[in-house]
Amino acid sequence: MFHTRVIVAKNPEQVGKFTADKFEEEIQRKPSCVIGLATGSTPLPLYRELIAREKAGLIDFSKVRSANLDEYKGLAPTHEQSYRKFMQDNLLDHISIKPENTIVPLGLAEDVDAMCKAYEEKIEEWGGVDLQLLGIGHDGHIGFNEPDDNFPTMTHEVKLTEMTINANKRFFNSVDEVPKAAFTMGIGTIMSAKKIVMMVTGADKKEILKKTFWGPVDPKVPASILQFHPDVTLICDEDAYPF
């Protein structure tokens, strides 16, 4: 049974505004809510909108907690291309959220298993994610959960596929500099969020979007598991909408 709510916006800016409405609603409902955040170019209009809304006095991030989906293995939090740096530059440094209330997997973790376990425990200690933001990769990955034979459950290390490495090389000087592995929330962690909102923009995502929500549930299309989640809102622009 198809129960994903679908909102089609005119353009990426409007996708950002509609998604910001969801965050504003959640933060007003529960000022200390836990939000799951994502990196990449797709959420940038959302982050600009959230910064503007707090400056306008519409929302208050001072009690909000945030957990990020993923981080590259081997990059320090201060590295120009680390996801922690991306989040600081594009959102966290511009809102009233407390630094200790923001978590991103640690790219330089020496004991990977312990770091992943601690990450899960922190989310659990906070009471779970209330609203999880997702994007989608061309191969259907969410977080860095690549196509696989099963759905990985917990936060874990993942080897990146050639498609993902090539998609991310534009952020580095050369493809050789792109990390070959990452740490990511597992599908189980993502699915345990109370609400999920997915932002998708651009005609190049049309095909994978159709497979995700209107095709069979298959670990080869990791995002297709979202069909089983009771509260998903897909917000896409007209270019990405498959129909």
RAFEN-V391633 format. One line per field, one symbol per residue. phi: phi as a letter, one per 40 degrees, with the letter a starting at -180 (. if undefined). psi: psi as a letter, one per 40 degrees, with the letter a starting at -180 (. if undefined). burial: b if it has 24 or more other C-alpha atoms within 12 Angstrom, else e. A space follows every 10 residues. Layout:
phi = ???
psi = ???
burial = ???
This chain:
phi = .cbccbbbbc adccdccccc dccddcccca dbcbbcbbbh cdcdcccccc ccccdcgcbb ccbcbbbcca accgbcdccd bccccdcccb accbbcccdc cbbbdcccdc bccccccccc ccccccggcc bbcbbacccg cbfbccdaca ccccdacbcc cdccdccccc cbcaccccdc aabadccccc ccccbbbbbb bgccbdcccc ccbbbccacc bdccdccccc abbcbbcdcc ccb
psi = hhehhhhhid iddddddddd dddddddddg dfihhhiiai ddeddddddd dddddeedih edeiiihidi iihehidehd eiddddddde cdeeieihde ehihihdehd gddddddddd dddddeeihd hhhiahidee ihbfhihaei hidihiiihi iddddddede eididdehie iihiiidddd eeidihhhhh iideeddddd ddeeaihhee gdeddedehe ghhhhiiddd he.
burial = eeebebbbbe bbbbbbbbbb bbbbebbeee ebbbbbbbbb bbbbbbbbbb bebbeeeebb bbbbbbbbbb bbbbbebeee bbbbbbbbeb bbebbbbeee bbbbbbbbbe ebeebbbebb ebbeebebbb bbbbbbbbbb bbbbbbbeee bbebbbbbeb beebbeebee eeeeeeebbb bbbbbbbbbb bbbbbbbbbb bbeebbbbbb bbbbbebbbb bbbbbbbbbe bbbbbbbbeb bbe
